[in-house]
Amino acid sequence: MKMGLCAIAVLLSWASIAYAADPNPLQDFCVALPDNKSDVFVNGEFCKDPNLVVAEDFLFQGLNIPGNTSNQLGSAVTAVNVNQLPGLNTLGVSLARLDFAPYGLNPPHTHPRATEAFLLLEGALYVGFVTSNPANANQRNKLFTKYLKAGDVFVFPQGLIHFQINVGKTNAVAFAGFGSQNPGVITIANAVFGSDPKINPDVLAKAFQVEKNIIDYLQAQFWPNN
């Protein structure tokens, strides 16, 4: 686990010197409160009275525990952002642990508010991201992919669709650092086919150039977030 702790430190240090999406803080810290008991509102959260802040506000325990990959995707993400660790509020960094069962997938998704530095600790993954629409309408979105082994780092630019899949026969473990206290996540399949209320199937049928019954089938499925 020592390697894992070093990995987390490296990822957070990278994120802290990056041009993060969050504004720079104007105070030492602003521990987030789950309610509006404070009248100071910063970065989407209410600030705890600094005189009431304790060390536990800056502590998260449990990243040594593997996530439960017994699901249809075969993967699990343990996020540590401002929602799990209030002390991260205004600090511009967060992280996550990712666990993959053999052939498990973290499906195509985006982080609208942060770049991701991804470090593979164990196993073998195939990862990639797709660029935004090119200025020339005759060109295609470009795909960048790589096979990763333990110790490799790959960067996913802010807002771009990306994925990771375990291509090995053993479990894989990775850590990700983000340049935001709350990077956000949009899982593409779930957002498109599993929204509530559902997107009009005629819209999706035309967008994907398929028959409406195919869209009806896809919208009837269970689309998990990861």
N, C-alpha and C positions, 0 to 999 in steps of 0.2 A: 504493500500500500504506500510505501515511501515514494515510489515512482509516481503514483497517482497524486500524492500531495504536491510533489514538485511540479507535476503537470498543471495542476490547478493554479499554482503560484505564477507559472510562466504565462498561462493564458490570461489571467487577470492583469498581469503587468502589461501585456501587449494591449489589452483592451483599454487600459487606463491612459496610455499615451496615444491612442488612436483618436481621430476626429470623430468623436461619438455623436450620436443623434441628440443626446440629452444636453441641455444647457449647463454651463459651468456653475457650480454652487457658489453662493455668496456667504456661506457660513461653514463651520467645521463639519457639521452633519445635520440631518433633518430626519430623524427616525420616524417612519410612517406610522400613522394611527389608522385603525380600521373604521373609525367614525369621525365625526366632526366636533370633537370635544375641544379642539384647538382652533384658533382663528387664523392660523398661518397655513397657507395652502401653497405647496411647492411641488412641481413636477407631477401633478395629479394626485398628490397625497397630502393629508393634514400632518403637520409636524407635531411631534411629541415635545412637551416642555423639556428643554435641555436639562433642567434641574432634576427631572424624573427619569432621565435616560440611564440605563444600566448596561453592563457588559453583555448580558443575554440578548440585548437588542441587535448586537452585531454578530451573533453566533447562530450557525446552522449545523446540526449534527445529522449524520446518516448517509453521506455520500459514499461511505464504504460499503453500504448495503446494496446488492444488486437489485435492479428493478424487476418487476414481474413481467416476463415476456410471454406468458401463457395467454396469448390473444391472437386474433386472426392475422396480425401483422408480424408477430414474432419479435417485437421490439418494445422498449420502454424508455421514456425520457423522464428523468428526475430533475426538475427545474429548480434553480435557486435564484430567483429574482426578487424584486421588492415585495412581492406577495408572500413569499416564504421567509424572507429575511428583511425585516423593516429597515434595518440600518443601512441598506443599500440605497435608500431613497436619496436622490440628487448626486450620487457618487458616480454614475455613468458606467457601471460594470455589472455583469451578472454571469452566471455559468450554469452548466447542466451536465449531468451524467447520462450517457446513453448506453443501454444494454441491448445486445442483439442475440437472439437464439440463432442456431445454424440456419442460414438463408433468410433470416429476419430482415425486414425492411422498415426504414424510416421514410415514409412515402413523400413524394414531391410536395414541397411546402416553401413558404417564404417567411422571412423575419422583416417586417416592414420598417422597423426602427433601428436595426443594428447589423453590422458586419459580424460574421462568426468565424472564429479561429478554432479549427477542429483538430484535436489530437487523438490519434488511435493508440491505446495502451496495449490491447490484446486482440489477437485475431487478424482477419483479413477482410477488408471492405472494398467495394466498388462505389465510388462517389462521383458526383458531378453537379454542375449547375448550367443553366441556360441563360443567355444574355437577353436583355430587353429588345424590343422590336427595333431593327436597324432603320436608319433614315431612308435608305433605298428600299422601296416596297418590293423590289424584285429579289432582294436578298433574304436569306433565312436567318432566324435566330440561331446563334452559334452555341454548340454544346461543348463544354469542357469536362473531361472525365479523367479519372486516375484510379488505379488499383493501389490501395494503401496497405502497408504492413505496420506492425507495432513500432511506434516511435515516429511515424510519419505525421506531418501536419499539413492540412489543406485549408484554404481560406474560401469562404462563401461570401461574396460581396452583398452588401445590404440590399434587401428587397428582391433579390433574384431567386427564381425557383431552383431548388436544389434537393438532393436526395442522398441516402446512404443505404446500401444493401450488403448484408453479410454473404460473402462468396465462399466462406470456409465451412468445414464440417464441425467446428467448435464454436463456443460462444465468443462474442467480441465485446470489448468494453472501450468506450471513448469518453473524452471530456471536451466540452465546448465552452469557449469564453466569448462573451458578447460585449460590444461597446455601448450598452444601454442598460439601465436598471430594469427595464421592462421591454425586451426586444419584440415581443408579440410574435404570434405564429398564425399563419393562414395555411391550413392543409387543403390543397387544391381540390382533390376529389370531394372531400366533405363539404367544402364551401360551395362548390358548383352543384353537386347532386344531393347534398344533405341539408341544405339551408332550411330555416323555418321562419316564414312560410316558404314553400318550394318556389323556385324560379319557374315561370311559365314554360312548360315543356316545348311549346312552339318556338320560343326563343332559343333554347338549347339545341333543338333539332336543326334549326337553320344555322346556328353557329358551328355545330359539329358536322353539318351536312350528312345527317343520318335520318332514318325514319323515326317518327314520334314514338312508336312502340319501344324502340331501344332506349329512349330517354325515360319513358315510363318505367321500364325495367330497372334502369340504373337508379332512379329516384326512389324506388321501392326497397333498395338495399340498405343495410346498416353501414354507415360510413364513420369509422372511428377517427377521433382526433388522437394525435400522439404527442 
